Amino acid sequence: MKTTNDPENYRKMSVPFDGPDKANDAVKAFYTEVEAARNRHQIADVVVAIALNVKYESGEGIAMTHAAFGDCFKTESLLAYALGVEQADGRQRLATLLKGKRA
């Protein structure tokens, strides 16, 4: 598993899209690049979950979406695996923090 914690880049990526149309265009372009990378690196099954900030007429909000590439019957097991790993890692980070150490 790879997790990147880069606060400076995160702040840049957190700037909201100027409306849902621009956000949708970015998501479509991102999925196109993910699919190309999947093919280039010969990875049969990929699931991507996305959260992005968007400016709406009513204010700012968060949009979430996901996409799956490959065998649709493996999507649930991939997501379940990722959830289980993240939950275990989260418990480990919390235990480390409770011991007074940096995670």
N, C-alpha and C positions, 0 to 999 in steps of 0.2 A: 504494500500500500504506500502511496505517496501523498503526503499532506504538506502544503507549503503555507507557512505563516509569514506573510510579508505585509506588515501594516501600511507601509508607504504606498505600495502598489494597490493594496485593497482600497485605500482612500480614493485613489484615481479611478478605480473600477466602479466605485460606489456612486459616482456622479450620475444622477438620473438621466435617462433618455428623455428627449424633448417630445414626449407623446408616444402613445402605443404603436403607431405606425412605424416609427423609427426603431422602437424596441423589437417589434416583430421582424423587421428587415434584418436587424443584427442577429436575432436568433436563427433565422433562416440561413444567413450567411455562415454562422457558426456551425450549424448542423451540416452544411455542405462541406465545410472544411474537416469536420469530424469524420464524415463518411469517406472523404478522400484519404485521410490519414489511416482509417481502418483498412481500406483497400491497399494502400501503399505498404503497410506493415503486416498485412495478412492476419488481421485479428477478426475472427469470425463473429464474435458477439460483443456488443458494446451497449451500455446504457449510460445516458448522460442526464443529470438533473441540473436545472438552472434556476437561479433566482437573480432578478435584476430590478433595479430601481427605475421607476417610470414617473414622469410628470403627467398627471391627468388634469382635466379641467377642474376637478374637485380637490386637487392637491396631489402630493406625492404618495406613491404606494409601491408595493413590492409585487412583481409578477413572478410566478413560478411555472415552470413547464418541464417536460422531459421528453426524451426520444430514445427509442431502442432500434438497434441495427442488428440484423442477423436472424437467428431462430427465435421467433416470438414465444415459443414454449420455454425458453430459458430466461426470459425477462424477469419473472417473479423470483427465480432462484438467485439470479445475479443481485437483484435488489435486496433480497433477504440476507444474502451473504454480506453485502456492503453494510446493511443496517446492523447486523450482529457484530461485525468488526468495529464499527464506529461506536456502538454501545460499550463494548469491552474497552476500547481505547479511552472513551470518556470516563468510565469508572476508574481506570488507571490514572488518568490525569487528575481526577478529583482526589483520589487517595494520596497522590504525591503532594497536591496542594494542602491537604489536611495535615500532612506530616510537616508542613512548613517549608517545603522545597518548591523550586520553580518547576513547572511542568515542561 
